[in-house]
Amino acid sequence: ETGVTQSPTHLIKTRGQQVTLRCSSQSGHNTVSWYQQALGQGPQFIFQYYREEENGRGNFPPRFSGLQFPNYSSELNVNALELDDSALYLCASSLETGTGYTFGSGTRLTVV
Amino acid sequence: KNEVEQSPQNLTAQEGEFITINCSYSVGISALHWLQQHPGGGIVSLFMLSSGKKKHGRLIATINIQEKHSSLHITASHPRDSAVYICAVQGGSEKLVFGKGMKLTVNP
């Protein structure tokens, strides 16, 4: 087992730019969820991918989009970055939906 | 009102103390998770519960489905237990809904 790996670990972007965050899920896991955690808050659900299809979405605008690849790794894309997008972005994988989650260490995004 | 409430929000304890962290939720769930987050941000899953009680080392987690309440207990606390402890519930959509977390500091 290699666990969940996220890249990059830290990132600084300018308002209006676009960013892509990456997540390699734990071996054998086919479900990936993305969460946004603002400072001092609990994580908020962005969306979930199950076998390459979006399987649920939280209250985030369309400029937050995602993708899951055949090897079940995943990307989170954010367009037209805003200052409030500054947060820790967490990826969690699981074997099928409804089972236990393995979390990555997160990507800390700062928008200036 | 948040769907998941944790108490207390912050706790400072002395090494060796018995610690209890509480979580109340207001929605129907299929499972409840206790998670640990260290300052670097990474989250470690401690327990996933749907009923009863689970124990792992010095950690014990309990859940009362009727009362929509769960507790995480730490026995013989140690400074390395210092972290943010987060309660998250899993409903029918399978997404996790998180509490804000409780920051625990254990002093030597």
Interface residues (C-beta under 8 A of the other chain):
Chain A: S33 Y35 Q37 G40 Q41 G42 P43 Q44 F45 Q48 N55 G56 G58 L88 L90 A92 T97 G98 G100 Y101 T102 F103 G104 S105 G106 R108
Chain B: V4 S30 A31 H33 L35 G40 G41 G42 I43 V44 S45 M48 I86 A88 Q90 S93 E94 K95 L96 V97 F98 G99 K100 G101
